[in-house]
Amino acid sequence: QLFSPLFGRVQKGDILVFVNGVSTKDMSHEALMKILNAGHDNGLELTLLWRQRDEQQKMRTTSNSEIRSSQSIARQHFAKVESERQIKIEAMKNEPPPVAMDHFANQAKEKKRKSALLMKKVEPSMASQHFEKKHLEKQASIRIQRRS
């Protein structure tokens, strides 16, 4: 579940009075959470007591469909944010690389080139020479077998 079943419906300072017509007066927090989480799938009707700026108390009731619509709005918002992010990434792919990135890439290529030159100058180890000799012998034996 990505969102709370109360997402967009309950605000700081709201008092939950009834859930599906059952009073929450003597309910433990754990029992209330079980009902709310189960109600996410089965339908949920909340009666909230909330305060307006003039401190007048009012009652309001919200249904599971209203909760789902607020979640749908959130999904739409985040889908839009993600698509905008993907567009920015695509635009960045077409831009030239930053100067520092280009500098360090060239530095790495030069280091690799120097290392390759150095490896050509160094004589292979005895083991490498042995396996190279065995490889050449095997290739020669394969050629002889093909001819016959």
NORVEN-V782489 format. One record per helix or strand. SS is the DSSP state (2 for helix, 1 for strand). FROM is the first residue (numbers start at 1). LEN is the number of residues. Records with the same first field share a line. If there is no record, write none. Layout:
SS: FROM-LEN + FROM-LEN
This chain:
1: 15-5 + 22-2 + 46-6 + 57-6
2: 29-14 + 64-31 + 99-23 + 126-22
